[in-house]
Amino acid sequence: MPFDHFNFLAAIYDRVIHPFDGIGTMMRLADLPAAGRLLDVGGGTGRVADTLRGQAQEIVIADSSLMMLGKAANKGGFGLTASHSEYLPFPSNSFDRIIMVDALHHVCNQQETANELMRVLIPGGRIVIQEPDIENFTVRLIAVAEKLALMRSHFLSGEQIAALFYPAASAVERVYEDFQVWVIVRK
């Protein structure tokens, strides 16, 4: 079994990773607040979900790291699911909004993840994915550092992320901001 960096980092993650500073952009792109359910895929310790309290009827965090989910449980108020993003244990059409922040490059199979996100999204719903923009030189250095740390990271460009959702999506948009790309998918 490969080394799990996130179980290892869970105890210190919220202290060393800066607070989520994209709340305004996330709320605008995800069209929050929303009346229904929001799924935070790869949500780890609940760092992003915590900033979105009250923006959906229910917030569920799905993550494969039990240690990270344990930290999210300490924050209270979230549904928690231990799951890989490629195999989400929810019925089809379960969520009005799905977010995935700085996590897509960590999944094993990005196409299967995109397929699952589309499956659990309601018709008319919206997915917002925020990833480091691999077209940026600084992000390329981070990608090299993650490879050297033996992480399974596989960064995609905004165009490549968008392509994961065709032809299933009714619309896909990309927004570039600083060192990040936001991909907004509508079903």
N, C-alpha and C positions, 0 to 999 in steps of 0.2 A: 504494500500500500504506500503511495507517495506521501511525502511529508505534507501536512496541512498547515500552511502558513497562517491561515486565519484562526484556527484553533489556538495556535501558538501566540498570535498577536491579540487575541480577544481581551486579555486582562488589561492591556495598556492602550488599546486602539483609540478609545475616545479621548485619551490624554495626549496622544501624539499626532492624530489626524485632526486638522483644523475643522471647526464647525462648518456645516454646510452653509455656504454663502450664496447659493443660487436660488434662494427661496422665491424671490420676486420673479425671476425668469421661469422657474418651475410652475408657479401659480398661473402665470400668464399662458405658457405653452400647454399646460395640462388643463386649462380652463377650470381652475379651482376657485371657489369651492364647488363641489359636486354633490348631488343628493345621494348618490349610491355608494358602492364599495370601491376602495382603492387598494391595490396590491403593490407592495414595494418588493420587487424581485432582487435578490442579492442584497437585501436591506440590512444584513449584519446586526450591529448593535442597536439599530433603530435611530441612528444619527440623523438621517433625513426624515424619516417618519415622525420623529419627535418635533420637527419644525413644522409639520403639516397637521398637527392636532387640530381638530375641529373643521378641517377642510373637506371631509367626507364623512358619511354616516358611520363607516367602519374602516379601519386601516388594518391590513393584514401584512405581516412581514414574512417572506419566504426566503430561507437561506439554507445552505448545506452545512454550515458550521454550527454545531450544537453549542459550542462555547460562545460564539457571537450572539446566538439567539438567547442564551442565558443572560447576557448583558442587556439585551432588549427587554427581556421579561422583568428585569429590575426597574425599568422605566414605567412599566404598567400601562394598561389601556389598549394594548395591541393584540390582535390575533396573531399567533405565531405558528409557523409551519416549517418543519425540517424537511427540505426538499431540494433536489437539483432543479435548475431552471428548465432542463430538457424534459422533465416528467413532473409537471405540477399536479398535485392531488386534488384538483377542483373540477367540478362539472364545467362543461362548455358554457360560454356566455355568463360567467359568474361576476365579472368586475366591470365597473363603469370606467375606471381609470387604472392604468398600470404604469408604474415608474420603475426605472432601472438606472441607478446613478453610479457611475464609475465601477461597473461590475461586468459588463458584457465581455470585456477582454479577458476575464478570468474564467468564463465557462468553457466546458470541454467542447461542446458542439453549438456554435452560434446559430446555425440554420435551424436546428431542432429547437433551440430556445425561442427563436423568432416564431416558429410554427406554434409552439405552446402558448406564447403570449397572445397570438392572434386567436387561438382556440378558446382561451378563457375570457377574452374581451367580449363585451356585449356589442351587438350591432349598433353603430353610432358612437361607440366608445373611443377612447384615445389612449395611446401608448406614448410615453415620453422617455427617451433614452438619452442620458448625458454620458459622454465618454471623453477622455482626453483626445485632442485632435492630433493624430499621428503625423499629419502633414507639418506640424510645428517641430522645429529642431529640438527644443527643450523636451518635448514629449518623447521624441525619438531617443533621447538620452535616458529618460525614465524607463522606456521600454527595454533598453539594453540592460539597465540596472536590474529590472525585474527578471530578465533572462539569467543574469549572473547570480541572482538570488534563488535560481532554480524554480521560479514561479512558472505556471503553465500559461502565462499571459500571451494573448494573440490579439494585438491591436488592429482595428480596421479603420479605414478612412470613413468619413461621413457618407460618401457615395456607396461604399461597400456595405455599410450598415443599412442604408436605405434599400439596397438591392435585396437584402434578406427578406423583405416584406412584400415584394412583388411576386405574383400578381394579386395576392390575397387582399391587400389594402386598397381602400377606395382613394386614399391620398397619402403621400409621404412628403414631408418637408424637412429641410435641413437649415439650422441656424448656427452660425459660427460666432463664438463669443470668447475673446481672450484665447486661452489655450484649450478650449472645449468645443465640441460639436454636440448639438442637441438634434436628435432625430424625432420628429413628431409623426406618428402613424395614426391614421383614422380608419376605422373599419366600417 
